[in-house]
Amino acid sequence: MSSCIISFGNNKFGYGHLSRSCFLGDFLLSNNISLIRIQNINPFKLNNIYILDYDNIPEYLLAITSFLKEFSVRNLILDLPYIPEFSQIFDNFAMNFPNVYLLDNFYYNYQNVKAIINLHSHYLPNSGILNERFSLYSGIKYAIIRKEFHKLRRKKYFSKKKKLQIIISCGGTDPGKKTLEAIQICNKIYQKKIKLKALIINGRNIPKKIMFEHKFLNFPPDFPQLLRNSDIAILSGGTTCLEACFLGTPTIAIPQTKEEDNFFRYLEKKKLVIHKENPRLMEILRFDFREEMSNSQLKSVDQNGPKRILNIILGD
């Protein structure tokens, strides 16, 4: 039985869907699942990927339907950002496959949905998306953590630096101009006469004057190590935030979207992050506060999400 993962990302929607789908695909292949991957770009130069023509999605999906049927694809895994204009298109496409699995996607009305796997827990109790047609698996235990993070996981939180090291990452393109908000938080810390050094990743919309010591890095290949070595992370993006939790790096969450805001507030209730609007935000400067958050993160997020997703697919 063959499976197919379809995902895409771009400057507007970010690249979290792509990166986690790439790793999930590798995991499925390593467990002898016959797999075809379809994406609009191939960020990791992986094999077995077909490039999705993002500008002509209706025509492309129509063209590949017969191709996928020739490979006896029965399991269709969709990891897509919410794009309303594509709803009916993907609905019609998904009807060609017996089993459809959605990752963080409840906006479509696929008739063949077997399960929604809610990696980022965007669902609210009153969202009205539950029904008898499919199973809902929800929670951060389904988080997909890329393999380059696995060996970097902390055993415990510590900080011996003379300067507080803060990493700022608001996505590849920062569509909501959140890097500026992160810098403003650092300015508040600096004004408390606390020495700090900030690593600003893929910085956009940066003011000319920054009071504290800083360094700009553009898509650094050692980002996982930088995230692990930082005392505090100021982050947007659900996938990156979960990676910080896996590493045990205390995190200030700055949402880009309403969905991210829901997710970050869910994580905050579990004491895994602190939301930028929390009046207790500056308590993160205390070592014991960061240590407690790091311990909660390490207990809550592990690397077994892909295995749990595989068990859902095999179970169906």
C-alpha positions, 0 to 999 in steps of 0.5 A: 500500500502506497502513501502520498504526502502533499505540503507546501510553504512560501513567504506568506505562510512560512515553511513549517509545514514543509520542514516537518513533512520532509522529516515525517516522510523520511521517517515513514520511508525508514519504516518501509512505508511506500511514499510519494512526496509532493511539494512546491519546493525541496528545501532539503534536496531529498529524493522521491519528491515531485514539485507541486506547481503552486501557480497552477494547482487545479491543473496540476492536481488533475494531472497527477490523480491518475499518476498516483492511482497507478502507484496504488496510493491509498493514504493521502496525507495533507499538511497544508496552510489554510488557503480558502480558495483551494478548499474545493479544489483539494476536496475534489482531489481527496475524494479519489483516495480511500484514506485521507489524513490531515495534519493541523487542518480542519478547514476542508470538508473531505469526505474520506477523512480518517483522522485529523492529527492536531499537532499544534492543538489549534482546536478550541473546545467550542470550535465545532469541528468534531463530528462522527466522520473522523477521529481527532488526535490532538496534543503536542505528543504528535509534534514532529521534531526534525532529526537535527535537533535530536542529539542537542536536547538538554538534560537540564537547564543551566547558564554560566554566561556573563551575558544573557544570550537571546535568540530571535527568530520570527520565520524566514520572512517575518510577514507580521513584522514581529522581529521589531517587537522582539527587539523592543522586548530586548530593549526593555531587558537592556534598560534593566541594566542586564547585559545581553547579546542577541542573535537575530535570525533572518531579521526584517524591518529592523530599526537603525539603532539597537541598544544592545549587542547583537548579530544578524544571521541569515538562515544559519545552517547551525540554527538548532545548535544556536537555539539550544545554546541560548538562554532565552528564545523569542519566537514566532512559528508553531514548529520552531516553538516546539523545537525550542521546547524539545531542546529545553530553551525558555521561550517568549512567544510572539504570534503571527496569526490568530491560530498561532495565538491560540497555540501559544496560549495553550502552551503557556497554560502548560508553562512551556512558553510565556506569551509576549502579552503576559504581565509577568513577562519580565520574570523570565529574567529570573534563573529559577523561572527559566529553569522551571520552564525548561524542565516543563518543556523537556517533560512535555515534548519528545521526538516520538511524534512521527512514531505516534502518527505512523501508529494512527495510519497503520491502525486505520 
